[in-house]
Amino acid sequence: MPYRTGAMAAPGTRPPSAPETAGADSGGGSGEPRQLPELIRLKRDGGHLSEADIRNFVHAVMDGRAQDTQIGAMLMAIRLQGMDQEETSVLTRALAESGQQLEWPKAWHQQLVDKHSTGGVGDKVSLVLAPALAACGCKVPMISGRSLGHTGGTLDKLESIPGFNVTQSPEQMRRILEEVGCCIVGQSVKLAPADGILYAARDVTATVDSVPLITASILSKKAVEGLSTLVVDVKFGGAAVFPDQEKARELAKTLVRVGMGLGLQVAAALTAMDNPLGRNVGHTLEVEEALLCLDGAGPPDLRDLVIRLGGAILWLSGQAETQDQGAFRVAAALDDGSALRRFQLMLSAQGVDPGLARALCSGSPTQRRQLLPHAREQEELLAPADGPQCSPSPLGTVECVRALPLARVLHELGAGRSRAGQPIRPGVGAELLVDVGQWLSRGTPWLRVHLDGPTLCSQHRRTLLEALVLSDRAPFKVPSPFAELVLPPTTAQP
Ligand code: URA
């Protein structure tokens, strides 16, 4: 068997009213576990939760003793009061142990690597990086998430490819890793199910932006994967969970420290998320752009991020001597077609008809568009008639395309969910027709919106226009979104 059952009771969906069970040792010293209201009060008032308290809470989440209101209250108490490193580590372990631990052949250990992102707009890096790493000899058992708030989810993007199945058993994952080297699956009733419950609750209780909750959510899923090395892409900027780089750095350091405690080699890349990554936002449009990157082409910021994150992973896992050497190998896998071949194999292994997978990977951009679901209408927005320049034809330099309002409009057009399980419209999205830093003239088309309704309403059009920020400075080259890499304290930067 490629896995063993975790320490916690067999996972399942939460029964609506399961009977009270002790489930954990005492947290209060009396021999009896503390009741949930007492645990919530303790954290609400800034107290420290013991290991028994945290495990008791996670058990109660799993076996249905915790009501939704109590889960929400505890999440808010943690969001407001925080958790120290010890509490965060215990929470991470308890979430990981709510399901099965994946186990792989010992000989794979060094090759088992992954990357995870805190969530961005237009972020299709995983679709490219997983097969590129597989082409470099890695094993990538990636457990990904769905769209959360305004940010897109890797699973939703992949599911826009007809037939793609994100539900794979541990045995199927092992077979795919043997044959392909990478798979991208959903977190499920078997894999860190307690995180699934808390993740959905955080989305609707304004408790997403919490360092301990993000850390435990990400690392519990990764602890289950049995990895040697993980790089987390921690976004900062206008469309990130933490706009402030300092707060994002605090998250990065916590991820690295807690990861070390779990025996995982974790590094965290701080990357800018003000503009969308690449030119396409929306599920099928992002698959198309990921395929372009796998062709060795595509937008430079996307390629740059894939190569740099991949380089860091190969170096940290001891599969390259330096980050640059690792980056060179990832770039070569994009340029020589080996990453694209792994992507095609992964699609077939995860349920896509092999003929469709072949056609998608070998077709031209136009053919690809015909093979994927697309929205009924397209509408182009033109650069406004006035701007910082007063001369008749020029308008200004594209300083920024604000990703947050763009993502919010697409969300309202059906690209995102307002409730868990709600269907999404895979073809809805937008293509940027301009690059940040370029000169833009009046009346030039700058955005093509793909929508299922007849036209954009005036409110959406106004919001999108406000997303386009122009300046009167000279055209410029956009810096790489990759700002810094936070490493475990003992690692020497090459
Ligand atoms: N990704 C996760 O898996 N969890 C979070 O909380 C944020 C990003």
Residues whose N, C-alpha, C, O or C-beta is under 5 A from the ligand:
A	BS01	URA	S117 T118 G119 G145 L213 I214 S217 I218
